[in-house]
Amino acid sequence: MSVIVPLLIVIATVAAMEWVAWASHKYVMHGFGWAWHRDHHEPHDKLLEKNDRFALFGAALSIAMFAAGSEWVLGEAAWWPGTWIGLGVLAYGVIYTLVHDGLVHQRYFRWVPKRGYAKRLVQAHKLHHATVGKHGGVSFSFVLARDPAKLKAELKRQREAGVAVVRDSAAR
């Protein structure tokens, strides 16, 4: 088999996972999963958060896809794209961990970007954390970041409409 098809499957899976992560963040973490996600939005000095439990779902999906693609697990019933989808989910998990937990929340290293897309990512996610509580909010993506000026304008509209409570430090 050509390496191109598996590579395209991995790339497509990474792209699809950003959409899955956005939808999960907006509708699960800021919805019925708020009990686990809340501590991520509050200051604390713990090494782990309840929010970290969500990573187990990504890990389970990746493992399940690796198993589905494995002849060792399923024999002749193995579905070969499963291996590459599992690799794409794993790759997204690594990217997420480095970008969100590492760069944005500085859990693993300290670096504050002064320009470029990395700065935009940090700004967008800080604007996501500008709201108090689970309602309203902007920038539910983890790797794709909209223009911070547009996000600020959206937060202002949400605050004025009573949809979101915005922290004083972010209201300016």
C-alpha positions as CSV (number, residue, x, y, z in Angstrom):
1,M,0.0,0.0,0.0
2,S,1.2,3.5,-0.7
3,V,2.1,5.7,2.2
4,I,0.0,8.5,0.8
5,V,-3.4,7.1,1.7
6,P,-2.5,6.3,5.4
7,L,-0.9,9.8,5.7
8,L,-4.0,11.4,4.3
9,I,-6.1,9.5,6.8
10,V,-3.9,10.6,9.7
11,I,-4.1,14.3,8.5
12,A,-7.9,14.1,8.0
13,T,-8.3,12.6,11.4
14,V,-6.3,15.3,13.1
15,A,-8.4,17.9,11.3
16,A,-11.6,16.1,12.3
17,M,-10.5,15.9,15.9
18,E,-10.3,19.7,16.1
19,W,-14.0,19.8,15.2
20,V,-14.7,17.0,17.7
21,A,-12.8,18.8,20.4
22,W,-14.6,22.1,19.6
23,A,-18.0,20.4,19.8
24,S,-17.1,18.5,23.0
25,H,-15.8,21.7,24.6
26,K,-18.8,23.8,23.7
27,Y,-21.6,21.3,24.3
28,V,-20.3,18.7,26.7
29,M,-17.7,20.5,28.9
30,H,-19.7,23.7,29.0
31,G,-22.9,21.6,29.2
32,F,-23.6,18.5,31.2
33,G,-19.9,17.9,31.8
34,W,-19.4,21.2,33.6
35,A,-18.8,19.4,36.9
36,W,-15.6,18.0,35.5
37,H,-14.6,21.1,33.5
38,R,-15.4,23.8,36.1
39,D,-12.0,23.5,38.0
40,H,-10.2,24.2,34.7
41,H,-11.8,27.7,34.8
42,E,-11.0,28.4,38.4
43,P,-7.6,29.2,39.9
44,H,-5.9,26.3,41.7
45,D,-2.5,24.9,42.6
46,K,-3.2,21.2,41.9
47,L,-1.1,19.2,39.5
48,L,-4.2,17.5,38.0
49,E,-7.7,18.8,37.4
50,K,-11.0,16.9,37.2
51,N,-11.0,18.3,33.7
52,D,-8.1,16.0,32.8
53,R,-10.5,13.1,32.9
54,F,-11.8,14.2,29.4
55,A,-8.4,13.1,28.0
56,L,-9.4,9.5,28.9
57,F,-12.1,9.7,26.2
58,G,-9.6,10.7,23.5
59,A,-7.2,7.9,24.7
60,A,-10.0,5.4,24.6
61,L,-11.0,6.4,21.1
62,S,-7.4,6.1,19.9
63,I,-6.9,2.7,21.6
64,A,-10.2,1.4,20.1
65,M,-9.2,2.5,16.6
66,F,-5.8,0.9,17.0
67,A,-7.5,-2.3,18.1
68,A,-10.0,-2.1,15.2
69,G,-7.1,-1.9,12.8
70,S,-5.0,-4.6,14.4
71,E,-4.9,-8.1,13.0
72,W,-3.5,-9.2,16.4
73,V,-6.8,-8.2,18.0
74,L,-9.4,-8.8,15.3
75,G,-7.6,-11.2,12.9
76,E,-8.9,-11.1,9.4
77,A,-11.8,-8.8,10.5
78,A,-9.3,-6.0,11.2
79,W,-10.2,-2.7,9.5
80,W,-6.9,-1.3,8.2
81,P,-7.9,2.4,8.3
82,G,-8.5,2.0,12.1
83,T,-4.7,2.0,12.7
84,W,-4.3,5.3,10.9
85,I,-7.3,6.9,12.5
86,G,-6.0,5.8,15.9
87,L,-2.7,7.4,15.0
88,G,-4.4,10.6,14.0
89,V,-6.4,10.8,17.3
90,L,-3.1,10.2,19.1
91,A,-1.4,12.9,17.1
92,Y,-4.2,15.3,17.9
93,G,-3.9,14.5,21.6
94,V,-0.2,15.3,21.6
95,I,-0.8,18.6,19.7
96,Y,-3.6,19.4,22.2
97,T,-1.4,18.7,25.2
98,L,1.5,20.8,23.9
99,V,-0.7,23.7,22.7
100,H,-3.5,23.8,25.4
101,D,-1.8,22.5,28.5
102,G,1.7,23.5,27.6
103,L,1.6,26.8,25.7
104,V,-1.7,28.3,26.9
105,H,-1.8,27.1,30.5
106,Q,1.9,26.7,30.9
107,R,1.6,23.4,32.8
108,Y,4.7,21.9,31.4
109,F,6.9,24.8,30.2
110,R,7.1,28.6,30.5
111,W,7.0,30.5,27.3
112,V,4.9,33.6,26.6
113,P,4.8,34.2,22.8
114,K,5.3,37.8,21.8
115,R,4.0,37.5,18.2
116,G,2.6,35.2,15.6
117,Y,0.0,32.4,15.7
118,A,1.2,31.2,19.1
119,K,0.4,34.6,20.6
120,R,-3.0,34.5,18.9
121,L,-3.7,31.0,20.4
122,V,-2.9,32.2,23.9
123,Q,-5.0,35.4,23.5
124,A,-8.0,33.5,22.1
125,H,-7.9,31.0,25.0
126,K,-7.5,33.7,27.6
127,L,-10.6,35.3,26.2
128,H,-12.4,31.9,26.5
129,H,-11.5,32.0,30.2
130,A,-12.8,35.6,30.6
131,T,-16.3,34.4,31.3
132,V,-17.5,33.3,34.8
133,G,-19.5,30.1,34.7
134,K,-20.4,27.8,31.8
135,H,-22.7,30.1,29.9
136,G,-21.7,32.2,26.9
137,G,-18.1,32.4,26.0
138,V,-15.9,32.4,22.9
139,S,-13.1,30.4,21.4
140,F,-14.0,26.8,22.1
141,S,-11.3,25.5,19.7
142,F,-8.0,24.3,20.9
143,V,-5.7,24.6,17.8
144,L,-7.6,27.1,15.6
145,A,-7.9,30.6,17.0
146,R,-10.1,33.4,15.7
147,D,-9.0,37.0,15.6
148,P,-8.8,38.2,19.3
149,A,-10.4,41.6,18.4
150,K,-13.5,39.7,17.0
151,L,-13.6,37.5,20.1
152,K,-13.5,40.6,22.3
153,A,-16.4,42.1,20.4
154,E,-18.4,38.9,20.7
155,L,-17.7,38.8,24.4
156,K,-18.9,42.4,24.7
157,R,-22.1,41.5,22.8
158,Q,-22.7,38.5,25.1
159,R,-22.2,40.6,28.2
160,E,-24.5,43.3,27.0
161,A,-27.2,40.7,26.1
162,G,-26.9,39.1,29.5
163,V,-25.7,35.8,28.0
164,A,-22.3,35.7,29.7
165,V,-20.8,37.2,32.9
166,V,-17.4,38.5,31.9
167,R,-14.6,39.0,34.5
168,D,-13.8,42.6,35.2
169,S,-10.2,42.2,34.0
170,A,-11.5,41.0,30.6
171,A,-14.3,43.6,30.2
172,R,-11.9,46.4,29.2
